[in-house]
Amino acid sequence: MADKGSNGSAVMTPAEREASSRVSAVGDAETPTKRRRPPVPVIIALVLGLAAAVYGVERYIHGLSYEDSDDAFIDGTVAQVSPRVPGHILEVDVSDNQHVAAGELLCTLDPADFEAALAGAKAALAAAQARAETAAADLAMIRKTAPAEVEKEQGSVAAAEAAQSTAQVRLALAQSMLAQAKARVSAAEAAVEQAQAAAEAAEAEASRAESDLARYQALFDSGGITAAQLDQFTTAATATGANARATQRGVAAAQAQVVEAQAGLQSAQESVRQAESQINESAGKADEARGGLAKARVADERIARAEAQRAQALADVEQSAAAVQQAELNLSYTRIVAPITGTVTKKSIEVGTYARPGQALMAIVSDDKWVVANFKETQLERMRVGQPVAIRIDAYPDLHLHGHIDSMQRGTGSRFSLLPAENATGNYVKVVQRVPVKIVLDDPLPEDRPIALGLSVVPEVKVN
């Protein structure tokens, strides 16, 4: 019995091969007209060629209606979670790969410092509001009292001016009395001089009369004259003596009038000084009253100044209110929540970690995903927005999704790379460029098969 070879076919012995050759020869001799069958390899080649032709035709027909690319990946929104204020992590409420909803609490910072800052801002706001109320009350009072102050100061000015006029009248009268007193002094002094002259004349006459009387007395004693004549001379001497004494009394009286006139002059001078003092005093009061009137008349400026103070106080209130709002925001920032609905990835914090603003704590991968396919520029001729797309994910070959073209990037991938190609320098080599095309999924993603960002997909766009 023939042995089987490594390929499973029977291995013939030399005797068997010889017998077989004889049988074949006899058979050939017996049937010379029978056709020979084609060998198996030829048949296999023909079948393979036919299959290749059918496949090629199918791919050609398929290529007329579809465009595909193996340079395509799952993409989506990745929200980086970072704190807005610094602080120690007090609580962590999520774990890696946990699904969270938008607004759900992720972690909490220590709020003690921010609560104290909020209390201080509220106290500053209360103080600013009190200052604003005080400024408003002052403004209302100034607006109410300014007209009355003007009227009062006008009365003070009128009274001061009247007092000044009265003092001027008194001064004029005192000056007139002073002039009269001076005239009386001058007249009295002239009368003294006249009385003194008259007294001197009377004394001379009295002296002459006494001399004559003595001479006539001697003549009488000698009998030269009569007693009647002597009596006549005696009477004349007595009269001249009396006249001399009278003129002396006139001098004293004139001197007394001088003293009286000088006293009147001093009184008139004192009246003039008092009147001048009253004028100066009334002038000072009038100036003061005019100054008060001028100050009262600048009520508009006082009101404007009070309004400016009130506006400043209101601005302080707004600034303090903004500080309170900022403090409240900073306190709210201690509760870090999910910005979008998705899955927590790359969590890098634990309780007690000190977080700084902008530090990446974790990332949230959105549930909404799409495909970014980088098609060759030669494939874009028949592509349009809205065309249907069949999507196959390499990680799940039996999962078939459907979508449509959402948009095409207005620039090739190399144009937006970190180092764009500079085609105007050096030797230029033409390279087929690729353009990112965004494909939106029409089918919901299965919950039991996690679709991670960056997974490779093969999209087929129906372009015809």
C-alpha positions as a Markdown table, in Angstrom:
| # | Residue | x | y | z |
|---|---|---|---|---|
| 1 | Met | 0.0 | 0.0 | 0.0 |
| 2 | Ala | 1.4 | 3.4 | -0.9 |
| 3 | Asp | 2.6 | 5.7 | 1.8 |
| 4 | Lys | 1.3 | 9.3 | 2.2 |
| 5 | Gly | 3.7 | 12.2 | 1.8 |
| 6 | Ser | 3.8 | 15.4 | 3.7 |
| 7 | Asn | 1.1 | 16.9 | 1.6 |
| 8 | Gly | -1.2 | 14.1 | 2.1 |
| 9 | Ser | -0.9 | 12.5 | -1.4 |
| 10 | Ala | 0.1 | 8.8 | -2.0 |
| 11 | Val | 3.7 | 8.0 | -2.7 |
| 12 | Met | 4.1 | 5.2 | -5.4 |
| 13 | Thr | 6.8 | 2.6 | -5.4 |
| 14 | Pro | 8.9 | 2.1 | -8.5 |
| 15 | Ala | 7.0 | -1.1 | -9.4 |
| 16 | Glu | 3.7 | 0.6 | -9.1 |
| 17 | Arg | 4.8 | 3.4 | -11.2 |
| 18 | Glu | 6.0 | 1.0 | -13.9 |
| 19 | Ala | 2.7 | -0.9 | -13.9 |
| 20 | Ser | 0.8 | 2.4 | -14.0 |
| 21 | Ser | 2.8 | 3.4 | -17.1 |
| 22 | Arg | 2.0 | 0.2 | -18.8 |
| 23 | Val | -1.7 | 0.6 | -18.1 |
| 24 | Ser | -1.6 | 4.1 | -19.4 |
| 25 | Ala | 0.1 | 3.1 | -22.5 |
| 26 | Val | -2.4 | 0.4 | -23.1 |
| 27 | Gly | -5.2 | 2.9 | -22.5 |
| 28 | Asp | -3.8 | 5.4 | -24.8 |
| 29 | Ala | -3.4 | 2.8 | -27.4 |
| 30 | Glu | -6.9 | 1.7 | -26.9 |
| 31 | Thr | -8.4 | 5.2 | -27.0 |
| 32 | Pro | -6.3 | 7.3 | -29.4 |
| 33 | Thr | -9.1 | 9.9 | -30.0 |
| 34 | Lys | -9.9 | 10.9 | -26.4 |
| 35 | Arg | -9.1 | 14.7 | -25.5 |
| 36 | Arg | -6.6 | 15.5 | -22.6 |
| 37 | Arg | -8.0 | 17.4 | -19.6 |
| 38 | Pro | -6.3 | 20.8 | -18.7 |
| 39 | Pro | -4.1 | 20.7 | -15.6 |
| 40 | Val | -5.4 | 21.8 | -12.2 |
| 41 | Pro | -3.0 | 24.9 | -11.8 |
| 42 | Val | -4.4 | 26.3 | -15.0 |
| 43 | Ile | -7.9 | 25.9 | -13.7 |
| 44 | Ile | -7.0 | 27.5 | -10.5 |
| 45 | Ala | -5.3 | 30.4 | -12.3 |
| 46 | Leu | -8.3 | 30.9 | -14.5 |
| 47 | Val | -10.6 | 31.0 | -11.4 |
| 48 | Leu | -8.3 | 33.4 | -9.6 |
| 49 | Gly | -8.1 | 35.6 | -12.6 |
| 50 | Leu | -11.8 | 35.6 | -13.0 |
| 51 | Ala | -12.3 | 36.4 | -9.3 |
| 52 | Ala | -9.7 | 39.2 | -9.6 |
| 53 | Ala | -11.4 | 40.6 | -12.6 |
| 54 | Val | -14.8 | 40.5 | -10.9 |
| 55 | Tyr | -13.2 | 42.1 | -7.7 |
| 56 | Gly | -11.5 | 44.7 | -9.8 |
| 57 | Val | -14.7 | 45.6 | -11.7 |
| 58 | Glu | -16.5 | 45.8 | -8.4 |
| 59 | Arg | -13.9 | 48.0 | -6.8 |
| 60 | Tyr | -13.8 | 50.2 | -9.9 |
| 61 | Ile | -17.6 | 50.5 | -9.8 |
| 62 | His | -17.4 | 51.1 | -6.1 |
| 63 | Gly | -14.6 | 53.7 | -6.6 |
| 64 | Leu | -16.9 | 55.6 | -8.9 |
| 65 | Ser | -19.4 | 56.2 | -6.1 |
| 66 | Tyr | -17.3 | 56.2 | -2.9 |
| 67 | Glu | -14.2 | 57.8 | -1.5 |
| 68 | Asp | -12.5 | 56.4 | 1.5 |
| 69 | Ser | -9.4 | 57.0 | 3.7 |
| 70 | Asp | -7.5 | 55.1 | 6.3 |
| 71 | Asp | -6.1 | 58.4 | 7.7 |
| 72 | Ala | -9.1 | 59.1 | 9.9 |
| 73 | Phe | -9.6 | 59.2 | 13.7 |
| 74 | Ile | -12.3 | 59.7 | 16.3 |
| 75 | Asp | -12.2 | 63.3 | 17.7 |
| 76 | Gly | -14.2 | 65.2 | 20.2 |
| 77 | Thr | -14.2 | 68.0 | 22.8 |
| 78 | Val | -11.6 | 67.7 | 25.6 |
| 79 | Ala | -12.3 | 70.2 | 28.4 |
| 80 | Gln | -9.3 | 70.8 | 30.6 |
| 81 | Val | -10.3 | 71.4 | 34.2 |
| 82 | Ser | -8.1 | 73.9 | 36.1 |
| 83 | Pro | -8.8 | 76.1 | 39.1 |
| 84 | Arg | -9.3 | 79.9 | 38.8 |
| 85 | Val | -8.0 | 80.6 | 42.3 |
| 86 | Pro | -5.2 | 79.0 | 44.3 |
| 87 | Gly | -5.8 | 76.7 | 47.3 |
| 88 | His | -5.4 | 73.3 | 48.9 |
| 89 | Ile | -7.7 | 70.5 | 47.6 |
| 90 | Leu | -10.2 | 69.8 | 50.4 |
| 91 | Glu | -12.3 | 67.1 | 48.7 |
| 92 | Val | -12.1 | 65.1 | 45.5 |
| 93 | Asp | -15.5 | 63.8 | 44.4 |
| 94 | Val | -14.7 | 61.9 | 41.2 |
| 95 | Ser | -12.5 | 59.1 | 40.1 |
| 96 | Asp | -10.7 | 58.2 | 36.9 |
| 97 | Asn | -13.0 | 57.3 | 33.9 |
| 98 | Gln | -16.1 | 58.3 | 35.8 |
| 99 | His | -19.0 | 59.7 | 33.8 |
| 100 | Val | -20.1 | 63.2 | 35.0 |
| 101 | Ala | -22.8 | 65.6 | 34.0 |
| 102 | Ala | -22.2 | 69.3 | 33.3 |
| 103 | Gly | -22.2 | 71.2 | 36.5 |
| 104 | Glu | -21.5 | 68.2 | 38.7 |
| 105 | Leu | -19.0 | 68.8 | 41.5 |
| 106 | Leu | -15.5 | 67.5 | 40.8 |
| 107 | Cys | -13.4 | 68.8 | 43.7 |
| 108 | Thr | -13.4 | 71.5 | 46.4 |
| 109 | Leu | -10.7 | 73.9 | 47.4 |
| 110 | Asp | -10.3 | 75.2 | 51.0 |
| 111 | Pro | -12.7 | 78.2 | 51.2 |
| 112 | Ala | -11.6 | 79.7 | 54.5 |
| 113 | Asp | -9.4 | 82.5 | 53.0 |
| 114 | Phe | -12.0 | 83.4 | 50.4 |
| 115 | Glu | -14.8 | 83.5 | 53.1 |
| 116 | Ala | -12.7 | 86.0 | 55.1 |
| 117 | Ala | -12.0 | 88.1 | 52.0 |
| 118 | Leu | -15.8 | 88.2 | 51.3 |
| 119 | Ala | -16.6 | 89.3 | 54.8 |
| 120 | Gly | -14.0 | 92.2 | 54.5 |
| 121 | Ala | -15.4 | 93.2 | 51.1 |
| 122 | Lys | -19.0 | 93.3 | 52.6 |
| 123 | Ala | -17.7 | 95.5 | 55.5 |
| 124 | Ala | -16.0 | 97.9 | 53.0 |
| 125 | Leu | -19.3 | 98.0 | 51.0 |
| 126 | Ala | -21.3 | 98.9 | 54.2 |
| 127 | Ala | -18.8 | 101.7 | 55.0 |
| 128 | Ala | -19.0 | 103.1 | 51.5 |
| 129 | Gln | -22.8 | 103.0 | 51.6 |
| 130 | Ala | -22.7 | 105.0 | 54.8 |
| 131 | Arg | -20.4 | 107.6 | 53.3 |
| 132 | Ala | -22.7 | 107.9 | 50.3 |
| 133 | Glu | -25.7 | 108.5 | 52.6 |
| 134 | Thr | -23.8 | 111.1 | 54.5 |
| 135 | Ala | -22.8 | 112.9 | 51.3 |
| 136 | Ala | -26.4 | 112.8 | 50.1 |
| 137 | Ala | -27.6 | 114.3 | 53.3 |
| 138 | Asp | -25.0 | 117.1 | 53.1 |
| 139 | Leu | -26.0 | 117.9 | 49.6 |
| 140 | Ala | -29.7 | 118.1 | 50.6 |
| 141 | Met | -28.9 | 120.4 | 53.5 |
| 142 | Ile | -26.7 | 122.7 | 51.3 |
| 143 | Arg | -29.5 | 123.0 | 48.8 |
| 144 | Lys | -32.0 | 123.8 | 51.5 |
| 145 | Thr | -29.9 | 126.3 | 53.6 |
| 146 | Ala | -28.0 | 128.1 | 50.8 |
| 147 | Pro | -30.8 | 130.6 | 49.9 |
| 148 | Ala | -31.4 | 131.4 | 53.6 |
| 149 | Glu | -27.7 | 132.0 | 54.2 |
| 150 | Val | -27.6 | 134.4 | 51.2 |
| 151 | Glu | -30.6 | 136.4 | 52.6 |
| 152 | Lys | -29.0 | 136.5 | 56.1 |
| 153 | Glu | -25.7 | 137.7 | 54.8 |
| 154 | Gln | -27.4 | 140.3 | 52.7 |
| 155 | Gly | -29.1 | 141.7 | 55.8 |
| 156 | Ser | -25.8 | 141.7 | 57.6 |
| 157 | Val | -24.2 | 143.7 | 54.7 |
| 158 | Ala | -27.1 | 146.2 | 54.8 |
| 159 | Ala | -26.8 | 146.7 | 58.5 |
| 160 | Ala | -23.0 | 147.1 | 58.3 |
| 161 | Glu | -23.3 | 149.6 | 55.5 |
| 162 | Ala | -26.0 | 151.6 | 57.5 |
| 163 | Ala | -23.7 | 151.6 | 60.6 |
| 164 | Gln | -20.9 | 152.8 | 58.4 |
| 165 | Ser | -23.0 | 155.6 | 57.0 |
| 166 | Thr | -24.1 | 156.6 | 60.5 |
| 167 | Ala | -20.4 | 156.6 | 61.6 |
| 168 | Gln | -19.5 | 158.8 | 58.7 |
| 169 | Val | -22.3 | 161.3 | 59.6 |
| 170 | Arg | -21.0 | 161.3 | 63.2 |
| 171 | Leu | -17.5 | 161.8 | 62.0 |
| 172 | Ala | -18.6 | 164.8 | 59.9 |
| 173 | Leu | -20.5 | 166.3 | 62.8 |
| 174 | Ala | -17.5 | 165.7 | 65.1 |
| 175 | Gln | -15.2 | 167.3 | 62.6 |
| 176 | Ser | -17.5 | 170.3 | 62.4 |
| 177 | Met | -17.6 | 170.5 | 66.2 |
| 178 | Leu | -13.8 | 170.2 | 66.2 |
| 179 | Ala | -13.5 | 173.1 | 63.8 |
| 180 | Gln | -15.9 | 175.2 | 65.9 |
| 181 | Ala | -13.9 | 174.3 | 69.0 |
| 182 | Lys | -10.7 | 175.3 | 67.3 |
| 183 | Ala | -12.3 | 178.6 | 66.3 |
| 184 | Arg | -13.5 | 179.2 | 69.9 |
| 185 | Val | -10.0 | 178.5 | 71.2 |
| 186 | Ser | -8.5 | 181.0 | 68.6 |
| 187 | Ala | -11.2 | 183.6 | 69.5 |
| 188 | Ala | -10.5 | 183.0 | 73.2 |
| 189 | Glu | -6.8 | 183.4 | 72.8 |
| 190 | Ala | -7.4 | 186.6 | 70.8 |
| 191 | Ala | -9.6 | 187.9 | 73.5 |
| 192 | Val | -6.9 | 187.1 | 76.1 |
| 193 | Glu | -4.4 | 189.0 | 74.1 |
| 194 | Gln | -6.9 | 191.9 | 73.7 |
| 195 | Ala | -7.7 | 191.9 | 77.4 |
| 196 | Gln | -4.0 | 191.8 | 78.3 |
| 197 | Ala | -3.4 | 194.8 | 76.1 |
| 198 | Ala | -6.3 | 196.6 | 77.6 |
| 199 | Ala | -5.0 | 195.7 | 81.1 |
| 200 | Glu | -1.6 | 196.9 | 80.3 |
| 201 | Ala | -3.1 | 200.2 | 79.0 |
| 202 | Ala | -5.3 | 200.5 | 82.1 |
| 203 | Glu | -2.3 | 199.9 | 84.4 |
| 204 | Ala | -0.3 | 202.5 | 82.6 |
| 205 | Glu | -3.2 | 205.0 | 82.9 |
| 206 | Ala | -3.6 | 204.1 | 86.6 |
| 207 | Ser | 0.1 | 204.5 | 87.2 |
| 208 | Arg | 0.0 | 207.9 | 85.5 |
| 209 | Ala | -3.1 | 208.9 | 87.5 |
| 210 | Glu | -1.4 | 208.0 | 90.8 |
| 211 | Ser | 1.7 | 210.0 | 89.8 |
| 212 | Asp | -0.5 | 213.0 | 88.9 |
| 213 | Leu | -2.4 | 212.6 | 92.2 |
| 214 | Ala | 0.9 | 212.6 | 94.1 |
| 215 | Arg | 2.1 | 215.7 | 92.3 |
| 216 | Tyr | -1.3 | 217.4 | 92.8 |
| 217 | Gln | -1.3 | 216.4 | 96.4 |
| 218 | Ala | 2.0 | 218.2 | 96.8 |
| 219 | Leu | 0.7 | 221.2 | 95.0 |
| 220 | Phe | -2.4 | 221.1 | 97.3 |
| 221 | Asp | -0.2 | 220.9 | 100.3 |
| 222 | Ser | 1.7 | 223.9 | 99.1 |
| 223 | Gly | -1.5 | 225.7 | 98.3 |
| 224 | Gly | -1.0 | 225.7 | 94.6 |
| 225 | Ile | -4.4 | 224.2 | 93.9 |
| 226 | Thr | -7.7 | 224.1 | 95.5 |
| 227 | Ala | -9.3 | 221.1 | 97.3 |
| 228 | Ala | -11.8 | 220.8 | 94.6 |
| 229 | Gln | -9.1 | 220.4 | 92.1 |
| 230 | Leu | -7.4 | 217.9 | 94.3 |
| 231 | Asp | -10.6 | 215.9 | 94.6 |
| 232 | Gln | -11.0 | 215.9 | 90.9 |
| 233 | Phe | -7.6 | 214.4 | 90.5 |
| 234 | Thr | -8.2 | 212.0 | 93.3 |
| 235 | Thr | -11.4 | 210.8 | 91.6 |
| 236 | Ala | -9.6 | 210.4 | 88.3 |
| 237 | Ala | -6.8 | 208.3 | 89.9 |
| 238 | Thr | -9.4 | 206.1 | 91.7 |
| 239 | Ala | -11.3 | 205.6 | 88.4 |
| 240 | Thr | -8.1 | 204.6 | 86.5 |
| 241 | Gly | -7.2 | 202.2 | 89.3 |
| 242 | Ala | -10.6 | 200.6 | 89.2 |
| 243 | Asn | -10.4 | 200.4 | 85.4 |
| 244 | Ala | -7.0 | 198.7 | 85.7 |
| 245 | Arg | -8.3 | 196.2 | 88.1 |
| 246 | Ala | -11.3 | 195.6 | 85.9 |
| 247 | Thr | -9.1 | 195.0 | 82.9 |
| 248 | Gln | -7.1 | 192.5 | 84.9 |
| 249 | Arg | -10.3 | 190.6 | 85.7 |
| 250 | Gly | -11.1 | 190.7 | 82.0 |
| 251 | Val | -7.8 | 189.1 | 81.3 |
| 252 | Ala | -8.6 | 186.3 | 83.8 |
| 253 | Ala | -12.0 | 185.9 | 82.3 |
| 254 | Ala | -10.5 | 185.7 | 78.8 |
| 255 | Gln | -8.0 | 183.1 | 80.0 |
| 256 | Ala | -10.8 | 181.1 | 81.5 |
| 257 | Gln | -12.6 | 181.1 | 78.2 |
| 258 | Val | -9.4 | 179.9 | 76.6 |
| 259 | Val | -9.3 | 177.0 | 79.0 |
| 260 | Glu | -13.0 | 176.2 | 78.4 |
| 261 | Ala | -12.4 | 176.4 | 74.6 |
| 262 | Gln | -9.4 | 174.1 | 74.8 |
| 263 | Ala | -11.5 | 171.6 | 76.8 |
| 264 | Gly | -14.2 | 171.8 | 74.1 |
| 265 | Leu | -11.4 | 171.3 | 71.5 |
| 266 | Gln | -10.2 | 168.2 | 73.3 |
| 267 | Ser | -13.8 | 166.9 | 73.6 |
| 268 | Ala | -14.3 | 167.5 | 69.8 |
| 269 | Gln | -11.0 | 165.8 | 69.0 |
| 270 | Glu | -12.1 | 162.8 | 71.1 |
| 271 | Ser | -15.5 | 162.7 | 69.3 |
| 272 | Val | -13.6 | 162.7 | 66.0 |
| 273 | Arg | -11.4 | 159.8 | 67.1 |
| 274 | Gln | -14.5 | 157.9 | 68.3 |
| 275 | Ala | -16.2 | 158.6 | 65.0 |
| 276 | Glu | -13.2 | 157.5 | 63.0 |
| 277 | Ser | -13.0 | 154.3 | 65.2 |
| 278 | Gln | -16.6 | 153.6 | 64.5 |
| 279 | Ile | -16.1 | 154.1 | 60.8 |
| 280 | Asn | -13.2 | 151.7 | 60.8 |
| 281 | Glu | -15.1 | 149.2 | 62.9 |
| 282 | Ser | -18.2 | 149.5 | 60.7 |
| 283 | Ala | -16.1 | 149.2 | 57.6 |
| 284 | Gly | -14.5 | 146.0 | 58.9 |
| 285 | Lys | -17.9 | 144.6 | 59.7 |
| 286 | Ala | -19.2 | 145.6 | 56.3 |
| 287 | Asp | -16.2 | 143.9 | 54.6 |
| 288 | Glu | -16.8 | 140.8 | 56.8 |
| 289 | Ala | -20.5 | 140.9 | 55.9 |
| 290 | Arg | -19.6 | 141.2 | 52.2 |
| 291 | Gly | -17.2 | 138.3 | 52.5 |
| 292 | Gly | -20.0 | 136.2 | 54.1 |
| 293 | Leu | -22.4 | 137.3 | 51.3 |
| 294 | Ala | -19.8 | 136.4 | 48.7 |
| 295 | Lys | -19.3 | 133.0 | 50.4 |
| 296 | Ala | -23.1 | 132.5 | 50.6 |
| 297 | Arg | -23.5 | 133.5 | 47.0 |
| 298 | Val | -21.2 | 130.7 | 45.9 |
| 299 | Ala | -23.9 | 128.2 | 46.8 |
| 300 | Asp | -23.7 | 126.7 | 43.3 |
| 301 | Glu | -20.1 | 125.9 | 43.9 |
| 302 | Arg | -20.8 | 124.4 | 47.3 |
| 303 | Ile | -23.6 | 122.4 | 45.7 |
| 304 | Ala | -21.3 | 121.2 | 42.9 |
| 305 | Arg | -18.7 | 120.3 | 45.4 |
| 306 | Ala | -21.2 | 118.4 | 47.5 |
| 307 | Glu | -22.5 | 116.6 | 44.3 |
| 308 | Ala | -18.9 | 115.7 | 43.4 |
| 309 | Gln | -18.4 | 114.3 | 46.9 |
| 310 | Arg | -21.7 | 112.3 | 46.6 |
| 311 | Ala | -20.6 | 111.0 | 43.2 |
| 312 | Gln | -17.3 | 109.9 | 44.6 |
| 313 | Ala | -19.1 | 108.2 | 47.4 |
| 314 | Leu | -21.4 | 106.4 | 45.0 |
| 315 | Ala | -18.3 | 105.4 | 42.9 |
| 316 | Asp | -16.8 | 104.0 | 46.1 |
| 317 | Val | -20.0 | 102.0 | 46.7 |
| 318 | Glu | -19.9 | 100.6 | 43.2 |
| 319 | Gln | -16.3 | 99.7 | 43.6 |
| 320 | Ser | -16.9 | 98.0 | 46.9 |
| 321 | Ala | -19.9 | 96.2 | 45.4 |
| 322 | Ala | -17.6 | 95.0 | 42.6 |
| 323 | Ala | -15.1 | 93.8 | 45.2 |
| 324 | Val | -17.9 | 91.9 | 47.0 |
| 325 | Gln | -19.0 | 90.4 | 43.7 |
| 326 | Gln | -15.4 | 89.4 | 42.9 |
| 327 | Ala | -15.0 | 87.9 | 46.4 |
| 328 | Glu | -18.2 | 85.9 | 46.0 |
| 329 | Leu | -16.9 | 84.7 | 42.6 |
| 330 | Asn | -13.6 | 83.7 | 44.1 |
| 331 | Leu | -15.5 | 81.8 | 46.9 |
| 332 | Ser | -17.7 | 80.1 | 44.3 |
| 333 | Tyr | -14.5 | 79.1 | 42.3 |
| 334 | Thr | -13.5 | 76.9 | 45.3 |
| 335 | Arg | -16.2 | 74.5 | 44.1 |
| 336 | Ile | -14.8 | 73.1 | 40.8 |
| 337 | Val | -17.6 | 71.6 | 38.6 |
| 338 | Ala | -17.6 | 69.8 | 35.3 |
| 339 | Pro | -17.8 | 72.3 | 32.4 |
| 340 | Ile | -19.3 | 69.7 | 30.1 |
| 341 | Thr | -20.9 | 66.3 | 30.2 |
| 342 | Gly | -18.4 | 63.5 | 29.6 |
| 343 | Thr | -15.9 | 61.2 | 31.2 |
| 344 | Val | -13.1 | 62.1 | 33.6 |
| 345 | Thr | -9.6 | 61.3 | 32.3 |
| 346 | Lys | -6.0 | 62.1 | 33.4 |
| 347 | Lys | -7.0 | 63.0 | 37.0 |
| 348 | Ser | -3.8 | 64.2 | 38.7 |
| 349 | Ile | -5.0 | 65.5 | 42.1 |
| 350 | Glu | -5.5 | 64.1 | 45.6 |
| 351 | Val | -6.8 | 65.6 | 48.8 |
| 352 | Gly | -4.2 | 68.1 | 50.2 |
| 353 | Thr | -2.6 | 69.0 | 46.9 |
| 354 | Tyr | -2.0 | 72.7 | 46.5 |
| 355 | Ala | -3.6 | 73.8 | 43.2 |
| 356 | Arg | -2.6 | 76.9 | 41.3 |
| 357 | Pro | -4.7 | 78.9 | 38.7 |
| 358 | Gly | -4.3 | 77.3 | 35.3 |
| 359 | Gln | -2.9 | 74.0 | 36.7 |
| 360 | Ala | -4.4 | 71.0 | 34.9 |
| 361 | Leu | -6.3 | 68.9 | 37.4 |
| 362 | Met | -8.1 | 66.6 | 35.1 |
| 363 | Ala | -9.8 | 66.5 | 31.6 |
| 364 | Ile | -13.4 | 65.8 | 30.6 |
| 365 | Val | -13.9 | 64.0 | 27.3 |
| 366 | Ser | -17.2 | 65.0 | 25.9 |
| 367 | Asp | -19.9 | 62.4 | 25.0 |
| 368 | Asp | -20.3 | 64.1 | 21.7 |
| 369 | Lys | -17.7 | 62.8 | 19.2 |
| 370 | Trp | -17.1 | 63.0 | 15.5 |
| 371 | Val | -14.6 | 61.8 | 12.9 |
| 372 | Val | -11.8 | 63.8 | 11.3 |
| 373 | Ala | -10.8 | 62.2 | 8.1 |
| 374 | Asn | -7.7 | 63.5 | 6.2 |
| 375 | Phe | -8.6 | 62.9 | 2.6 |
| 376 | Lys | -6.2 | 63.5 | -0.3 |
| 377 | Glu | -6.7 | 66.6 | -2.2 |
| 378 | Thr | -7.4 | 64.5 | -5.3 |
| 379 | Gln | -10.4 | 63.0 | -3.5 |
| 380 | Leu | -12.2 | 66.3 | -2.8 |
| 381 | Glu | -13.5 | 67.0 | -6.3 |
| 382 | Arg | -16.9 | 65.3 | -5.7 |
| 383 | Met | -17.2 | 65.7 | -2.0 |
| 384 | Arg | -19.9 | 68.0 | -0.7 |
| 385 | Val | -21.3 | 68.9 | 2.7 |
| 386 | Gly | -24.1 | 66.7 | 3.7 |
| 387 | Gln | -23.0 | 63.6 | 1.8 |
| 388 | Pro | -23.6 | 60.3 | 3.7 |
| 389 | Val | -20.7 | 58.4 | 5.2 |
| 390 | Ala | -20.3 | 54.8 | 6.2 |
| 391 | Ile | -17.9 | 54.5 | 9.2 |
| 392 | Arg | -16.0 | 51.4 | 10.4 |
| 393 | Ile | -14.0 | 51.5 | 13.6 |
| 394 | Asp | -10.8 | 49.4 | 13.6 |
| 395 | Ala | -11.3 | 48.5 | 17.3 |
| 396 | Tyr | -14.8 | 47.1 | 16.6 |
| 397 | Pro | -14.8 | 45.7 | 13.1 |
| 398 | Asp | -18.4 | 44.4 | 13.4 |
| 399 | Leu | -19.7 | 47.9 | 14.4 |
| 400 | His | -21.0 | 49.9 | 11.5 |
| 401 | Leu | -21.9 | 53.6 | 12.0 |
| 402 | His | -23.4 | 56.2 | 9.7 |
| 403 | Gly | -22.8 | 59.9 | 9.5 |
| 404 | His | -22.5 | 62.8 | 7.0 |
| 405 | Ile | -20.0 | 65.4 | 6.1 |
| 406 | Asp | -20.3 | 68.4 | 8.3 |
| 407 | Ser | -17.6 | 70.7 | 7.0 |
| 408 | Met | -14.1 | 70.9 | 5.4 |
| 409 | Gln | -11.2 | 72.7 | 6.8 |
| 410 | Arg | -10.1 | 75.8 | 4.8 |
| 411 | Gly | -6.5 | 74.7 | 4.7 |
| 412 | Thr | -4.4 | 71.6 | 4.4 |
| 413 | Gly | -2.9 | 69.9 | 7.4 |
| 414 | Ser | 0.7 | 70.9 | 6.5 |
| 415 | Arg | -0.4 | 74.6 | 6.3 |
| 416 | Phe | -1.5 | 74.6 | 10.0 |
| 417 | Ser | 1.4 | 72.5 | 11.2 |
| 418 | Leu | 4.0 | 73.8 | 13.7 |
| 419 | Leu | 6.5 | 74.3 | 10.9 |
| 420 | Pro | 4.6 | 74.9 | 7.7 |
| 421 | Ala | 6.4 | 74.0 | 4.5 |
| 422 | Glu | 8.0 | 76.9 | 2.7 |
| 423 | Asn | 7.6 | 75.9 | -1.0 |
| 424 | Ala | 9.3 | 79.0 | -2.3 |
| 425 | Thr | 12.8 | 78.0 | -1.0 |
| 426 | Gly | 15.1 | 75.1 | -2.0 |
| 427 | Asn | 14.2 | 72.2 | -4.3 |
| 428 | Tyr | 10.4 | 71.8 | -4.5 |
| 429 | Val | 9.0 | 68.3 | -4.5 |
| 430 | Lys | 5.3 | 68.1 | -5.1 |
| 431 | Val | 3.5 | 66.0 | -2.4 |
| 432 | Val | -0.2 | 65.2 | -2.4 |
| 433 | Gln | -1.7 | 67.2 | 0.4 |
| 434 | Arg | -4.4 | 66.1 | 2.8 |
| 435 | Val | -7.4 | 68.2 | 4.0 |
| 436 | Pro | -9.2 | 67.4 | 7.3 |
| 437 | Val | -12.9 | 66.7 | 6.7 |
| 438 | Lys | -15.2 | 66.7 | 9.7 |
| 439 | Ile | -17.8 | 63.9 | 9.7 |
| 440 | Val | -20.7 | 64.0 | 12.2 |
| 441 | Leu | -22.1 | 60.7 | 13.4 |
| 442 | Asp | -25.8 | 60.1 | 12.8 |
| 443 | Asp | -26.1 | 57.0 | 14.9 |
| 444 | Pro | -25.8 | 57.1 | 18.7 |
| 445 | Leu | -22.7 | 55.5 | 20.1 |
| 446 | Pro | -23.1 | 52.2 | 21.9 |
| 447 | Glu | -22.8 | 52.4 | 25.7 |
| 448 | Asp | -21.2 | 49.0 | 26.0 |
| 449 | Arg | -18.4 | 49.9 | 23.7 |
| 450 | Pro | -16.3 | 52.9 | 24.8 |
| 451 | Ile | -15.2 | 55.0 | 21.9 |
| 452 | Ala | -12.0 | 56.7 | 22.8 |
| 453 | Leu | -10.6 | 59.7 | 21.1 |
| 454 | Gly | -7.9 | 58.9 | 18.6 |
| 455 | Leu | -9.3 | 55.5 | 17.5 |
| 456 | Ser | -8.6 | 54.7 | 13.9 |
| 457 | Val | -11.6 | 54.6 | 11.6 |
| 458 | Val | -12.2 | 54.0 | 7.9 |
| 459 | Pro | -14.9 | 56.3 | 6.4 |
| 460 | Glu | -16.5 | 55.8 | 3.0 |
| 461 | Val | -18.1 | 58.8 | 1.5 |
| 462 | Lys | -20.9 | 58.3 | -1.1 |
| 463 | Val | -20.0 | 60.9 | -3.6 |
| 464 | Asn | -22.2 | 59.8 | -6.5 |
